[in-house]
């Protein structure tokens, strides 16, 4: 896991869970496919820090989110 500034020229996509109007998370799928590293950021702070995790760790986070009742 790493936090950095937002890399330039990434296409950010909002999480499918963001439609609830609450906290929004964005990720860069093309970068993840090319590097096996998934950048994540807060959609309300696009110039803020970026958390990077491995594709395996991201898959685990997604599986946990899907299995948890919100």
BANUMI-84269 format. One line per 8 residues: number of its first residue (from 1); their letters; for each residue z, y negated, x of N, C-alpha, C, O, CB. Coordinates in Angstrom, 2 decimals, decimal comma, padded with zeros to 5 digits, m for minus. Glycine has a CB too. Layout:
BEGIN
NUM = a = Z Y X Z Y X Z Y X Z Y X Z Y X  ...;
***
This chain:
BEGIN
1 = xxxxxxxx = 000,00 001,17 000,85 000,00 000,00 000,00 000,00 m001,23 000,89 000,65 m001,26 001,94 001,22 000,00 m000,97  m000,74 m002,24 000,45 m000,88 m003,45 001,23 m001,09 m004,62 000,28 m001,68 m004,45 m000,79 m002,05 m003,34 002,26  m000,62 m005,80 000,64 m000,92 m007,00 m000,13 m001,65 m007,97 000,78 m001,24 m008,19 001,92 000,37 m007,65 m000,72  m002,72 m008,55 000,28 m003,52 m009,48 001,06 m004,02 m010,58 000,14 m003,73 m010,58 m001,06 m004,71 m008,76 001,75  m004,75 m011,51 000,70 m005,44 m012,50 m000,12 m006,62 m011,83 m000,79 m007,08 m010,77 m000,34 m005,90 m013,73 000,73  m007,12 m012,42 m001,85 m008,25 m011,86 m002,57 m009,50 m011,85 m001,70 m009,94 m012,91 m001,26 m008,51 m012,63 m003,85  m010,08 m010,65 m001,44 m011,32 m010,62 m000,67 m012,43 m011,32 m001,45 m012,49 m011,22 m002,67 m011,73 m009,16 m000,35  m013,31 m012,03 m000,76 m014,39 m012,74 m001,45 m015,45 m011,77 m001,98 m015,57 m010,65 m001,49 m015,05 m013,75 m000,51;
9 = xxxxxxxx = m016,19 m012,21 m002,97 m017,36 m011,52 m003,48 m017,08 m010,16 m004,12 m017,97 m009,31 m004,13 m018,31 m011,34 m002,39  m015,90 m009,95 m004,63 m015,64 m008,72 m005,37 m015,87 m008,97 m006,85 m015,59 m010,06 m007,35 m014,19 m008,22 m005,11  m016,37 m007,97 m007,55 m016,50 m008,06 m009,00 m015,23 m007,45 m009,59 m014,99 m006,24 m009,49 m017,81 m007,32 m009,53  m014,43 m008,30 m010,21 m013,16 m007,88 m010,78 m013,35 m007,48 m012,24 m014,11 m008,11 m012,97 m012,11 m009,01 m010,66  m012,65 m006,43 m012,65 m012,71 m005,90 m014,01 m011,29 m005,82 m014,55 m010,38 m005,33 m013,87 m013,43 m004,50 m014,06  m011,10 m006,29 m015,79 m009,77 m006,22 m016,40 m009,46 m004,80 m016,85 m010,35 m004,05 m017,26 m009,66 m007,18 m017,59  m008,20 m004,46 m016,78 m007,73 m003,17 m017,27 m008,02 m003,04 m018,76 m007,99 m004,03 m019,49 m006,23 m003,00 m016,99  m008,31 m001,83 m019,20 m008,55 m001,60 m020,64 m007,30 m001,88 m021,45 m007,40 m002,09 m022,66 m009,03 m000,17 m020,89;
17 = xxxxxxxx = m006,13 m001,87 m020,82 m004,88 m002,16 m021,53 m004,66 m003,66 m021,70 m003,70 m004,06 m022,36 m003,71 m001,55 m020,79  m005,52 m004,50 m021,12 m005,35 m005,95 m021,17 m005,68 m006,56 m022,52 m005,41 m007,74 m022,73 m006,19 m006,59 m020,12  m006,25 m005,80 m023,44 m006,62 m006,34 m024,74 m005,42 m006,68 m025,61 m005,57 m007,29 m026,67 m007,49 m005,36 m025,46  m004,22 m006,31 m025,17 m003,03 m006,59 m025,97 m002,54 m008,02 m025,83 m001,57 m008,40 m026,49 m001,93 m005,64 m025,59  m003,18 m008,83 m024,99 m002,79 m010,23 m024,83 m001,60 m010,43 m023,91 m001,16 m011,56 m023,74 m002,47 m010,81 m026,17  m001,08 m009,37 m023,32 000,06 m009,46 m022,43 m000,34 m009,63 m020,99 m001,29 m010,34 m020,67 000,93 m008,26 m022,58  000,37 m008,98 m020,14 000,11 m009,03 m018,71 m001,21 m008,34 m018,40 m001,45 m007,24 m018,90 001,26 m008,39 m017,92  m002,06 m008,95 m017,60 m003,39 m008,41 m017,32 m003,52 m008,03 m015,85 m003,12 m008,78 m014,96 m004,47 m009,44 m017,69;
25 = xxxxxxxx = m004,08 m006,87 m015,62 m004,34 m006,38 m014,27 m005,85 m006,23 m014,11 m006,53 m005,75 m015,01 m003,60 m005,03 m013,99  m006,36 m006,64 m012,96 m007,78 m006,48 m012,66 m007,93 m005,60 m011,42 m007,04 m005,55 m010,57 m008,47 m007,85 m012,45  m009,07 m004,91 m011,34 m009,38 m004,11 m010,17 m010,85 m004,27 m009,84 m011,62 m004,76 m010,66 m009,02 m002,62 m010,39  m011,24 m003,87 m008,64 m012,63 m004,02 m008,18 m013,24 m002,63 m007,98 m013,13 m002,05 m006,90 m012,70 m004,85 m006,84  m013,89 m002,08 m009,03 m014,37 m000,70 m008,97 m015,43 m000,42 m007,91 m015,41 000,65 m007,30 m014,90 m000,31 m010,29  m016,36 m001,34 m007,66 m017,39 m001,09 m006,65 m016,78 m000,99 m005,26 m017,17 m000,14 m004,45 m018,45 m002,19 m006,68  m015,82 m001,87 m004,98 m015,13 m001,82 m003,69 m014,38 m000,49 m003,56 m014,39 000,13 m002,50 m014,16 m003,02 m003,53  m013,75 m000,08 m004,63 m013,00 001,19 m004,61 m013,93 002,37 m004,34 m013,59 003,26 m003,57 m012,26 001,39 m005,94;
33 = xxxxxxxx = m015,09 002,38 m004,97 m016,06 003,46 m004,76 m016,58 003,49 m003,33 m016,79 004,56 m002,76 m017,23 003,32 m005,73  m016,79 002,32 m002,76 m017,36 002,24 m001,42 m016,36 002,52 m000,31 m016,74 003,01 000,75 m017,96 000,88 m001,21  m015,07 002,22 m000,56 m014,09 002,27 000,53 m012,94 003,25 000,30 m012,19 003,53 001,23 m013,53 000,92 000,75  m012,79 003,77 m000,91 m011,66 004,62 m001,28 m010,33 003,84 m001,26 m009,25 004,43 m001,19 m011,57 005,82 m000,33  m010,45 002,51 m001,33 m009,29 001,61 m001,40 m009,46 000,77 m002,66 m010,50 000,16 m002,87 m009,17 000,70 m000,12  m008,42 000,75 m003,50 m008,50 000,05 m004,79 m007,72 m001,26 m004,72 m006,49 m001,23 m004,60 m007,95 000,95 m005,93  m008,41 m002,41 m004,79 m007,72 m003,69 m004,85 m007,30 m004,00 m006,29 m008,07 m003,80 m007,23 m008,63 m004,81 m004,28  m006,09 m004,49 m006,44 m005,53 m004,85 m007,75 m004,99 m006,27 m007,68 m004,45 m006,69 m006,65 m004,42 m003,85 m008,20;
41 = xxxxxxxx = m005,13 m007,02 m008,80 m004,58 m008,37 m008,82 m004,19 m008,75 m010,25 m004,59 m008,09 m011,21 m005,59 m009,39 m008,25  m003,42 m009,81 m010,35 m003,03 m010,39 m011,63 m004,17 m011,29 m012,09 m004,57 m012,20 m011,35 m001,67 m011,19 m011,52  m004,71 m011,06 m013,28 m005,86 m011,84 m013,75 m005,54 m013,31 m013,97 m006,44 m014,14 m014,02 m006,40 m011,25 m015,02  m004,27 m013,64 m014,11 m003,88 m015,03 m014,31 m003,68 m015,76 m012,99 m003,51 m016,98 m012,98 m002,60 m015,10 m015,14  m003,71 m015,04 m011,88 m003,55 m015,64 m010,55 m004,67 m015,13 m009,65 m004,43 m014,40 m008,69 m002,15 m015,31 m009,94  m005,90 m015,52 m009,97 m007,06 m014,99 m009,27 m007,10 m015,35 m007,78 m007,77 m014,68 m007,00 m008,32 m015,48 m009,93  m006,39 m016,38 m007,39 m006,30 m016,73 m005,97 m005,01 m016,23 m005,35 m004,70 m016,54 m004,20 m006,41 m018,24 m005,79  m004,26 m015,44 m006,11 m002,99 m014,92 m005,63 m003,17 m013,67 m004,78 m004,28 m013,31 m004,40 m002,10 m014,62 m006,79;
49 = xxxxxxxx = m002,06 m013,01 m004,50 m002,12 m011,83 m003,65 m002,86 m010,67 m004,32 m002,94 m010,57 m005,54 m000,72 m011,39 m003,27  m003,38 m009,79 m003,47 m004,08 m008,59 m003,91 m003,31 m007,39 m003,37 m003,05 m007,31 m002,17 m005,57 m008,58 m003,44  m002,97 m006,47 m004,23 m002,34 m005,22 m003,84 m003,44 m004,20 m003,63 m004,30 m004,05 m004,50 m001,30 m004,74 m004,91  m003,43 m003,49 m002,52 m004,42 m002,45 m002,29 m003,70 m001,11 m002,19 m002,67 m000,98 m001,53 m005,25 m002,73 m001,02  m004,27 m000,12 m002,86 m003,73 001,24 m002,84 m004,88 002,22 m002,63 m006,04 001,89 m002,86 m002,95 001,57 m004,16  m004,54 003,41 m002,19 m005,58 004,43 m002,03 m006,09 004,84 m003,41 m005,42 004,64 m004,42 m005,04 005,67 m001,25  m007,28 005,41 m003,43 m007,84 005,89 m004,69 m006,94 006,97 m005,30 m006,80 007,03 m006,52 m009,27 006,45 m004,48  m006,33 007,79 m004,47 m005,41 008,84 m004,96 m004,19 008,22 m005,61 m003,76 008,66 m006,68 m004,98 009,76 m003,80;
57 = xxxxxxxx = m003,62 007,20 m004,99 m002,45 006,52 m005,56 m002,83 005,83 m006,87 m002,05 005,86 m007,83 m001,88 005,50 m004,57  m004,01 005,21 m006,91 m004,45 004,55 m008,13 m004,63 005,56 m009,26 m004,24 005,30 m010,40 m005,77 003,79 m007,88  m005,21 006,72 m008,95 m005,37 007,77 m009,97 m004,02 008,20 m010,50 m003,88 008,47 m011,70 m006,13 008,98 m009,38  m003,02 008,27 m009,65 m001,66 008,61 m010,09 m001,07 007,54 m011,00 m000,41 007,86 m011,98 m000,76 008,81 m008,89  m001,30 006,27 m010,67 m000,82 005,18 m011,52 m001,48 005,23 m012,90 m000,82 005,03 m013,92 m001,09 003,82 m010,86  m002,79 005,49 m012,92 m003,51 005,58 m014,19 m002,99 006,75 m015,02 m002,79 006,62 m016,23 m005,02 005,72 m013,95  m002,78 007,90 m014,38 m002,25 009,07 m015,08 m000,87 008,79 m015,65 m000,57 009,19 m016,77 m002,20 010,29 m014,14  m000,03 008,11 m014,89 001,31 007,74 m015,38 001,22 006,80 m016,56 001,94 006,97 m017,55 002,13 007,10 m014,26;
65 = xxxxxx = 000,34 005,80 m016,47 000,19 004,84 m017,58 m000,29 005,54 m018,84 000,16 005,21 m019,94 m000,79 003,72 m017,20  m001,20 006,48 m018,70 m001,72 007,21 m019,87 m000,68 008,13 m020,49 m000,73 008,39 m021,69 m002,94 008,01 m019,47  000,24 008,62 m019,69 001,23 009,56 m020,20 002,49 008,88 m020,74 003,35 009,52 m021,34 001,62 010,53 m019,12  002,59 007,58 m020,52 003,78 006,82 m020,91 003,51 006,08 m022,21 002,48 005,44 m022,38 004,18 005,83 m019,81  004,46 006,19 m023,13 004,33 005,46 m024,38 004,76 004,03 m024,15 005,88 003,77 m023,71 005,17 006,12 m025,51  003,87 003,10 m024,45 004,17 001,67 m024,21 004,77 001,02 m025,42 005,08 m000,17 m025,39 002,91 000,92 m023,82;
***
